[in-house]
Amino acid sequence: MGINESEYRTNMIVSGKIRWLAVVTGCFTAVAGSFGFGLYFSIVPTFLIVGAIAQPRSPRSGRWLMWVGALFLSLWVLPVGISALLSYRLVGRLDVIALSLVSVLLVSSCDFALLIDAVRMRRAGGPL
C-alpha cells in the first residue's frame, strides 16, 4: 500500500499556521534581538523566516532551514530571555522584560509546534 506523489508532497508540507508562527517569531525576535545584541543578530532568525517561506516550494530544505533557525534561536533567546525574566529587578526596565517575555513565549511555542509537526509527519510515514 504505497503512497502516491501528491500525498507524499502534502505530508511533507508544514501547515500554514506553523509557517506563519515561524515568520512572526523570526520577525519579532529579529527586531527585539537587534536591540539587545546589535543588528547582526537579525541573521539568526533569517533562517527561520526563509525556511518558512520556502517550505511549500522546497519541502525538505525549507523544513531543515526552519529547524536550524529554531535551534539557533532557542540557543540564543531562551537562556538570555529567561535570565532577563529572572533578574527583572536588576534589569529594571519594563520594555526589556516585555520583549524578553514575548520572545521566550514565541520561540517556545514555535519549537513546540515544529516538534509536533515532525511527530505528525513521522507517523504519516514521510521522511524528515
TAHU-V859570 format. One record per pair of residues at least 4 apart in sequence whose C-alpha atoms are under 8 Angstrom apart, sorted by the first residue. I is the first residue (numbers start at 1). J is the second residue. D is the distance in Angstrom with one decimal. If there is no record, write none. Layout:
i=I j=J d=D
i=I j=J d=D
This chain:
i=3 j=7 d=6.3
i=3 j=8 d=6.3
i=4 j=8 d=6.2
i=5 j=9 d=6.1
i=6 j=10 d=6.1
i=7 j=11 d=6.1
i=8 j=12 d=6.3
i=8 j=126 d=6.7
i=9 j=13 d=6.6
i=9 j=59 d=7.7
i=11 j=121 d=6.3
i=11 j=124 d=7.1
i=11 j=126 d=6.6
i=12 j=59 d=5.9
i=12 j=60 d=7.3
i=12 j=121 d=7.0
i=12 j=126 d=6.7
i=12 j=127 d=7.9
i=12 j=128 d=7.8
i=13 j=55 d=6.7
i=13 j=56 d=5.7
i=13 j=59 d=5.7
i=14 j=18 d=6.7
i=14 j=19 d=6.7
i=14 j=55 d=7.2
i=14 j=56 d=7.5
i=14 j=59 d=7.9
i=14 j=63 d=7.7
i=14 j=117 d=6.9
i=15 j=19 d=6.4
i=16 j=20 d=6.1
i=17 j=21 d=6.1
i=18 j=22 d=6.1
i=18 j=110 d=7.3
i=18 j=113 d=6.5
i=18 j=114 d=7.2
i=19 j=23 d=6.3
i=19 j=52 d=5.0
i=19 j=53 d=7.3
i=20 j=24 d=6.1
i=20 j=52 d=7.5
i=21 j=25 d=5.9
i=21 j=106 d=8.0
i=21 j=110 d=6.4
i=22 j=26 d=6.0
i=22 j=48 d=6.3
i=22 j=49 d=6.4
i=22 j=52 d=6.3
i=22 j=66 d=7.7
i=22 j=110 d=6.1
i=23 j=27 d=6.1
i=23 j=48 d=7.0
i=23 j=49 d=4.9
i=23 j=52 d=6.5
i=23 j=53 d=7.8
i=24 j=28 d=6.0
i=25 j=29 d=6.0
i=25 j=103 d=7.5
i=25 j=106 d=5.5
i=25 j=107 d=6.3
i=25 j=110 d=7.2
i=26 j=30 d=5.9
i=26 j=45 d=4.7
i=26 j=46 d=6.7
i=26 j=48 d=6.0
i=26 j=49 d=5.7
i=27 j=31 d=6.3
i=27 j=45 d=7.1
i=27 j=49 d=7.4
i=28 j=32 d=6.0
i=28 j=103 d=7.2
i=29 j=33 d=5.4
i=29 j=34 d=8.0
i=29 j=42 d=7.9
i=29 j=45 d=6.9
i=29 j=103 d=5.9
i=30 j=34 d=6.0
i=30 j=41 d=6.7
i=30 j=42 d=4.5
i=30 j=43 d=7.7
i=30 j=44 d=7.6
i=30 j=45 d=5.8
i=30 j=46 d=7.8
i=31 j=35 d=6.8
i=31 j=42 d=7.1
i=32 j=36 d=7.0
i=32 j=99 d=6.3
i=32 j=103 d=7.6
i=33 j=37 d=5.7
i=33 j=38 d=7.2
i=33 j=41 d=6.1
i=33 j=42 d=7.1
i=34 j=38 d=4.4
i=34 j=39 d=4.8
i=34 j=40 d=7.0
i=34 j=41 d=5.5
i=34 j=42 d=6.2
i=35 j=39 d=7.6
i=37 j=41 d=5.9
i=41 j=45 d=7.8
i=42 j=46 d=6.5
i=43 j=47 d=7.4
i=44 j=48 d=7.9
i=44 j=69 d=6.5
i=44 j=72 d=6.7
i=44 j=73 d=6.6
i=45 j=49 d=6.4
i=45 j=69 d=5.9
i=45 j=70 d=7.7
i=45 j=73 d=6.5
i=46 j=50 d=5.9
i=46 j=69 d=7.2
i=47 j=51 d=5.9
i=47 j=65 d=5.6
i=47 j=66 d=6.3
i=47 j=68 d=7.0
i=47 j=69 d=4.7
i=48 j=52 d=6.2
i=48 j=65 d=6.1
i=48 j=66 d=4.4
i=48 j=67 d=7.2
i=48 j=68 d=7.3
i=48 j=69 d=4.3
i=48 j=70 d=6.1
i=49 j=53 d=6.3
i=49 j=66 d=7.3
i=49 j=69 d=8.0
i=50 j=54 d=6.0
i=50 j=62 d=7.5
i=50 j=65 d=7.2
i=50 j=66 d=7.6
i=51 j=55 d=5.6
i=51 j=61 d=7.4
i=51 j=62 d=4.2
i=51 j=63 d=6.2
i=51 j=64 d=7.2
i=51 j=65 d=4.6
i=51 j=66 d=4.7
i=52 j=62 d=6.3
i=52 j=63 d=7.4
i=52 j=65 d=7.9
i=52 j=66 d=6.1
i=53 j=62 d=7.6
i=54 j=58 d=5.9
i=54 j=59 d=7.5
i=54 j=62 d=5.3
i=55 j=59 d=4.6
i=55 j=60 d=7.2
i=55 j=61 d=7.1
i=55 j=62 d=3.9
i=55 j=63 d=5.9
i=56 j=62 d=7.6
i=57 j=62 d=8.0
i=58 j=62 d=5.7
i=59 j=63 d=6.0
i=60 j=64 d=6.3
i=60 j=128 d=7.0
i=61 j=65 d=6.1
i=62 j=66 d=6.2
i=63 j=67 d=6.2
i=64 j=68 d=6.1
i=65 j=69 d=6.0
i=66 j=70 d=6.0
i=67 j=71 d=6.0
i=67 j=114 d=7.6
i=68 j=72 d=6.2
i=69 j=73 d=6.0
i=70 j=74 d=6.0
i=70 j=107 d=7.3
i=70 j=110 d=7.5
i=70 j=111 d=6.4
i=71 j=75 d=6.2
i=72 j=76 d=6.3
i=73 j=77 d=5.6
i=73 j=78 d=7.7
i=73 j=107 d=7.1
i=74 j=78 d=5.3
i=74 j=79 d=7.9
i=74 j=107 d=6.5
i=74 j=108 d=7.6
i=74 j=111 d=8.0
i=75 j=79 d=6.9
i=76 j=80 d=6.5
i=77 j=81 d=5.5
i=77 j=103 d=7.0
i=77 j=104 d=6.5
i=77 j=107 d=7.5
i=78 j=82 d=5.8
i=78 j=104 d=5.7
i=78 j=107 d=7.6
i=78 j=108 d=8.0
i=79 j=83 d=6.0
i=80 j=84 d=6.1
i=81 j=85 d=6.2
i=81 j=100 d=4.8
i=81 j=101 d=6.8
i=81 j=103 d=7.2
i=81 j=104 d=6.0
i=82 j=86 d=6.1
i=82 j=100 d=7.4
i=82 j=101 d=7.9
i=82 j=104 d=7.2
i=83 j=87 d=6.1
i=84 j=88 d=5.9
i=84 j=91 d=6.9
i=84 j=96 d=7.9
i=84 j=97 d=6.7
i=84 j=100 d=6.8
i=85 j=97 d=6.1
i=85 j=100 d=6.9
i=85 j=101 d=7.0
i=87 j=91 d=6.4
i=88 j=92 d=5.9
i=88 j=93 d=7.8
i=88 j=97 d=6.7
i=91 j=96 d=7.6
i=91 j=97 d=7.8
i=93 j=97 d=6.5
i=94 j=98 d=6.1
i=95 j=99 d=6.1
i=96 j=100 d=6.0
i=97 j=101 d=6.0
i=98 j=102 d=6.1
i=99 j=103 d=6.0
i=100 j=104 d=6.1
i=101 j=105 d=6.2
i=102 j=106 d=6.0
i=103 j=107 d=6.0
i=104 j=108 d=6.0
i=105 j=109 d=6.0
i=106 j=110 d=6.0
i=107 j=111 d=6.1
i=108 j=112 d=6.1
i=109 j=113 d=6.0
i=110 j=114 d=6.1
i=111 j=115 d=6.1
i=112 j=116 d=6.2
i=113 j=117 d=6.1
i=114 j=118 d=6.1
i=115 j=119 d=6.3
i=116 j=120 d=6.2
i=117 j=121 d=6.1
i=118 j=122 d=6.1
i=118 j=128 d=7.3
i=119 j=123 d=6.2
i=120 j=124 d=6.2
i=121 j=125 d=6.5
i=121 j=126 d=5.7
i=121 j=127 d=7.5
i=121 j=128 d=7.5
i=122 j=126 d=5.8
i=122 j=127 d=6.7
i=122 j=128 d=7.2
